Amino acid sequence: MIRRPGYGAHLEATVDPDIRTRQSEVAAPPGFEDAIAWVALADPDEAPL
């Protein structure tokens, strides 16, 4: 997970006031509201971009 610290606060103040409540209901890890991207291994059968 790639995080941008403070991004969750921005979302909460501008477009998603319930972000932290919703994420706590599904046991999202701490800092998840700041997530902007995920890094995952490519499928071995997938062609490179």
C-alpha positions in Angstrom: 0.0 0.0 0.0 1.3 3.4 -0.8 0.0 6.1 1.5 -0.1 9.9 1.3 -0.3 11.0 5.0 -3.1 13.5 5.5 -5.1 12.3 2.4 -7.8 10.7 4.6 -8.2 14.0 6.5 -8.6 15.8 3.1 -11.2 13.3 1.9 -13.0 13.6 5.2 -13.2 17.4 5.0 -14.1 17.6 1.3 -16.0 14.6 -0.2 -16.2 11.7 2.3 -17.1 12.8 5.9 -17.8 9.2 6.9 -14.6 7.6 5.6 -13.1 6.7 9.0 -16.4 5.4 10.4 -17.0 3.2 7.3 -13.4 1.9 7.4 -13.5 1.1 11.1 -16.7 -0.9 10.5 -14.8 -3.3 8.2 -11.6 -3.4 10.4 -9.4 -1.6 7.9 -5.9 -1.2 9.1 -4.7 2.0 10.7 -3.8 4.6 8.0 -5.9 3.0 5.4 -7.8 6.2 4.8 -4.5 7.6 3.4 -4.0 4.9 0.8 -3.6 6.1 -2.7 -2.3 3.0 -4.4 -1.4 -0.7 -4.0 1.6 -2.6 -5.2 1.1 -6.2 -6.1 3.1 -8.9 -7.9 2.3 -9.4 -11.5 0.7 -12.6 -12.7 3.5 -14.7 -14.2 1.4 -15.2 -17.4 0.6 -11.5 -17.8 2.5 -9.6 -20.4 4.4 -6.5 -19.2 2.9 -3.1 -19.9 
